Amino acid sequence: MKQFQTALDGYSLVTAQSISEHTRSSVNNLTTEQLKEGEAELALILSLTQQAFEANSPVQGIMKTLTERLQALRNKSTPVVWERLASLAQTHPVTSFLLQDPLTRWSFEKPRGYSGDAYLLDFIYEHPTVAAQVKEASALGAEVYDFTRRAASAVAVRERRDILAAHVDELAAANSDAEVLAIAAGHLREAELSHALRSERLKRWVALDQDPISVGTVSSNYHGSRVEAINGSVRTILGRAQKLGTFDFIYAAGLYDYLAENVAVKLTERCLQMLKPGGKFLLANFAKDIGVEGYMETFMNWPLIWRTERDILAIIDKLKHPLADSSVTRGENGGVIYAVLTV
Ligand SMILES: C[S@@+](CC[C@H](N)C(=O)[O-])C[C@H]1O[C@@H](n2cnc3c(N)ncnc32)[C@H](O)[C@@H]1O
């Protein structure tokens, strides 16, 4: 598949190399014994999965068992052993079945050159943009997609989009001149659900992303609306390279999952500085242990920084900017943790 060139800013851990360097920095004792045991168990899991596909066993059952077994193996492996196992899994013949799923395939192949691009999210949103590609999938691929699009992570991402739109609408109901900034906006799909945007009850909704293709998509989808698409990154925000102004609401969804803690603290601090008095900053981060990390890190080749409430509170604790209020909650699905900070 053709790869587009996106200039990555080096702050988000979205490439195999950056992730691997991050894992290695968290020091682990790799013993040959652990690795050998892990390899043997992985080989068994994958060959049983392959046999089940070849025997035309029900796909939902195959996927459920595979996901659970990978998760259990991940949970008992050290990060470095797991990293080796994950790359080993990616070379197993069972991938020929799993990559028939358009969502797994897009994630695995990374046509934009990095993990977690906005088009990938469109498979999770079941957006009309990807309908043709979904339709082209084999019967088996469609069944695998039926599993992956309903995985806990995918349900959480759709809920996240709804929560973001609700935040913007709630703000706009109280303030028709509200200014909103979405950092790492992707295709800004939450805007499709916003009543405030439809009724132009907003001053501006700035959608900033590092990927010029995604910025172009937002720009053409929302031409003539209150949405302003901007090509920018964590680096340009931290370096104050763009005059963005101040906002009533700033949020970042699908970004902190790629940011090491020191960058997360710096970015949060900078966002708080860009808020008007009484303004809010929301960050969303995938929760640890939602049960799909094993599958995502192997066959989707989509590692993330999964966090606990304690990890999020550790970021908040390191902030110097005064806060009038803060809350850390989960959505109904529990797969994403939300921190809302008010200045
Ligand atoms: C998982 S998508 C989330 C998109 C959108 N927020 C959503 O929830 O659907 C991640 C987005 O983060 C953007 N991104 C990743 N690293 C970034 C960085 N360092 N600066 C700005 N955007 C970044 C990617 O281009 C991608 O559009």
The ligand as an SDF file (V2000), in Angstrom:
LIG
                    3D

 27 29  0  0  0  0  0  0  0  0999 V2000
   -6.1610    8.4370   17.2440 C   0  0  0  0  0  0  0  0  0  0  0  0
   -6.2730    9.8670   16.2360 S   0  0  0  0  0  0  0  0  0  0  0  0
   -7.4940   10.7760   17.1130 C   0  0  0  0  0  0  0  0  0  0  0  0
   -8.2360   11.7450   16.2320 C   0  0  0  0  0  0  0  0  0  0  0  0
   -9.4150   12.4270   16.9160 C   0  0  0  0  0  0  0  0  0  0  0  0
   -9.0130   13.2200   18.0330 N   0  0  0  0  0  0  0  0  0  0  0  0
  -10.4410   11.4130   17.3200 C   0  0  0  0  0  0  0  0  0  0  0  0
  -10.6480   11.2260   18.5210 O   0  0  0  0  0  0  0  0  0  0  0  0
  -11.0500   10.8130   16.4240 O   0  0  0  0  0  0  0  0  0  0  0  0
   -4.7630   10.6070   16.6580 C   0  0  0  0  0  0  0  0  0  0  0  0
   -4.4660   11.9050   15.9330 C   0  0  0  0  0  0  0  0  0  0  0  0
   -3.3730   12.5140   16.6000 O   0  0  0  0  0  0  0  0  0  0  0  0
   -2.5810   13.1730   15.6490 C   0  0  0  0  0  0  0  0  0  0  0  0
   -1.2610   13.3530   16.2570 N   0  0  0  0  0  0  0  0  0  0  0  0
   -0.3980   12.3850   16.6530 C   0  0  0  0  0  0  0  0  0  0  0  0
    0.7080   12.9420   17.1730 N   0  0  0  0  0  0  0  0  0  0  0  0
    0.5360   14.2910   17.1210 C   0  0  0  0  0  0  0  0  0  0  0  0
    1.3330   15.3970   17.5020 C   0  0  0  0  0  0  0  0  0  0  0  0
    2.5010   15.2120   18.0760 N   0  0  0  0  0  0  0  0  0  0  0  0
    0.8480   16.6350   17.2840 N   0  0  0  0  0  0  0  0  0  0  0  0
   -0.3820   16.8130   16.7220 C   0  0  0  0  0  0  0  0  0  0  0  0
   -1.1790   15.8030   16.3300 N   0  0  0  0  0  0  0  0  0  0  0  0
   -0.7220   14.5570   16.5360 C   0  0  0  0  0  0  0  0  0  0  0  0
   -2.6030   12.2400   14.4640 C   0  0  0  0  0  0  0  0  0  0  0  0
   -2.2660   12.9120   13.2780 O   0  0  0  0  0  0  0  0  0  0  0  0
   -4.0560   11.7420   14.4990 C   0  0  0  0  0  0  0  0  0  0  0  0
   -4.8890   12.5260   13.6910 O   0  0  0  0  0  0  0  0  0  0  0  0
  1  2  1  0
  2  3  1  0
  2 10  1  0
  3  4  1  0
  4  5  1  0
  5  6  1  0
  5  7  1  0
  7  8  2  0
  7  9  1  0
 10 11  1  0
 11 12  1  0
 11 26  1  0
 12 13  1  0
 13 14  1  0
 13 24  1  0
 14 15  1  0
 14 23  1  0
 15 16  2  0
 16 17  1  0
 17 18  1  0
 17 23  2  0
 18 19  1  0
 18 20  2  0
 20 21  1  0
 21 22  2  0
 22 23  1  0
 24 25  1  0
 24 26  1  0
 26 27  1  0
M  CHG  2   2   1   9  -1
M  END
$$$$
